[in-house]
């Protein structure tokens, strides 16, 4: 089965660029995610962490109690 797939992959011109593109997208996404987490204010994460605990019985569940940046 692998030999069959490899034979067809070798016949496609320019296919060697796709692994590089996917690695680049992976690297950019996770680098951006790490930078966002590093530079986001701590109050935002505290608000998100305490969100399930802050709801009252009288408060509508559609309300948002935190201030998003």
MODELLER restraints for C-alpha pairs under 7 A, 6 or more apart:
rsr = mdl.restraints
at = mdl.atoms
rsr.add(forms.Gaussian(group=physical.xy_distance, feature=features.Distance(at['CA:44:A'], at['CA:68:A']), mean=6.91, stdev=0.5))
rsr.add(forms.Gaussian(group=physical.xy_distance, feature=features.Distance(at['CA:47:A'], at['CA:66:A']), mean=5.95, stdev=0.5))
